[in-house]
Amino acid sequence: MGGESLAGRSPIASASRLAIGDKWHLDEVVISIAGTQHYLWRAVDQDGFVFDVLVQSRRNKKAAKRLLRKLLKKQGRAPHVLITDELKSYAAAKKDLKLRCEHRQHKGRNNRAENSHKPTRRRERQMKRFKSARQIQRFLSIHNPINNLLHLRRNHLSASDFRIARAQAFETWAEVAGARLGA
């Protein structure tokens, strides 16, 4: 940290700094929307911050390519390491896009992305399933940045720094949401 305290840093600034991680974990999960199978594709960095989500009706090379193109455009650079499960569509999409990053395909290494699906599954149960692909895409495009703002890497902070960063994150959230804490 170079002697600087977390008190002087904004959680948004630190989240955006960490959001450009060099390891991308990609995963897809089956979701049922109005009785039809769809796939929720998700990209997460090595720290658990969600880059982007994409709801698609297919699970093939074209869908994987669409996700990678969207990520490359949004992040502005390719990752150093791409970690996926054993779906062959990722390798084919990577080859088509001519990415030169290392690609690790292993079910056990992709737990970071697998775990990022848990809040979505929890929300899906509370809402008694999603009604449309548009609804889930809209919900997750709002939910993920908020979740990233409040997601602090607890194991890298002392207790006092964690409390300061957490309070600062909630203050920022109150500003963004237009609410006042303690009012």
N, C-alpha and C positions, 0 to 999 in steps of 0.2 A: 504494500500500500504506500510505501515511500514516506511514512510518517504522517500522512494526512488522515484526518478523522472522517468517518462516514457522515458526521453531522453537517459538514459543508457540502456534501454531495446530494443531488436530487435523486430519488429512486428512479425517476423516469430517465434521467441521464445515465444512471448506472444500468438500467434495464436495456436502454438502446445500445449502450456500449457492449453489453453481454449478448445482445440479440444478434450480433454478427459473428456468432461462433463459427469455428472452422470445421466442426463435426456436425453433420446433419443426420438425424435419425428420421427415416421415412417409414410410414406404416399405413395400412388401410384396415378398416373394420367394417363388417356388414351391419347395416342398419335397415330397419323395416319402416318404410314410409307409405302409409295408406295401403298396407298389404303387399307392397312391391319392394324387392330387394334393391338397395342402393349401397354405395360404398363411400365411407367417409375417409378421405385421404388426409393425413396430417404430417406436418414437418416440424420437428423439434430440434433445438440445438443441444449441445452436450450438457448444458446447465438446466434443461427442462423448460426453457422458454419456447412457447409455440410461435413459429414463424407464420404459418398459414394453414388453413384447412380448405378442403374442396370436396363438395358432394357431387358424385358422378354415378351414373347408372351402370357403368362398366368397370371391369377390373382387368385391363389389358395394357398393351404397350402404348396405345394412343392416350389412355387416361393417365398413365404414369408420365408420359412425355408432357402432357398438359400441365400436370402438377410441377414438374421440374422447370418448365419454361416460366411458369408463374413465379416460382421461387427465385430463379435467376434474375428475372426482371425486377422483383421487389428488393432482393438483397444486393444486387449490383455486382456480385462476384460469385464465383463457383466455390464450393467447399473444398477443403483439403481431403476430407474423408467423408464418404457417404456410407451410412450403415443402414441396411435394410434386412427384412426377413428373406426367405428363400424364393420369393416370387420372381420369376424370370423377366417379367415386364420391366422391372427397374433397370436391369443390365441392358436390355434392348433399347430402352429410352435413353440411357446414358450414352450408349454407342451412337445412336442417331443424332444426339445433340453434341457429340464429339467432346465430351467432358473428359479431362485428364486426371481427375481425382481418383484416389484409392477407393475401391468399392469393397466393403466387407459385407458378405451375405451370411448371416447366421442368426438363427432364431433367438438364441440366448443373449446375444449382444444388443438386441433391439428393445430391451426392456424399458428404456427411457421413453420411447414412443408408445409402447404398449401401456405404460402407466399413465400417460397423458390422456388416454381415452376415458379414464375413470370418472372425472368430473362430468363429462358429457353423458356417460351412461347413467350416472346418478340423476342428472337433470332430466334425462329422457324418461326415467321411471317416474319422477315427480310430475312431469307434464303429461303422463299417460300416453307416451309415444309422440313423435313429431308428425305433423299432419301433411307437410309438403317439404320438398327439397329446398325450396326458397326459404321456408321458415327456419330450417336448421342452419342453412348458410348464413342467414341474417343474424340468428341468435349467436352462433359461434364467432362471427366476425366482431361482435360486441363483447362477448364473454371472454375470449382469449386475451385481448389487450388488457382488460381489467385484471384478469387472473395473473398475467405477467407482471403488472404493476405491484400487486400484493404478494407475489412469490419472491421470498427472500431466501437465499442460500444459508440456512441456519448453521450448518457445520463450518462455515468459513468466517463466522462473526463471533465476537465475544458477546456475552449476555447484554452488556450495556450498549454496545454498538447495535445489536439486534433490536433492542427496545427503541433506540433513537431512529433507526431506519424504518421500523414498523410504524412509529408515530408519524414520521415524515410521509410515508406512503399513504396513510389514512388522511393526513392533512391535504395532500395532493388530490386524493380521491374526492374529498369534500369540496375542494375548489372546483374540480371538473364537474362534479355532479350538482353544484350549486347549493349544497347544503352546508350548514355550519355545525361543527362538532361542539358539544357542550352547550348548545343554545336551547 
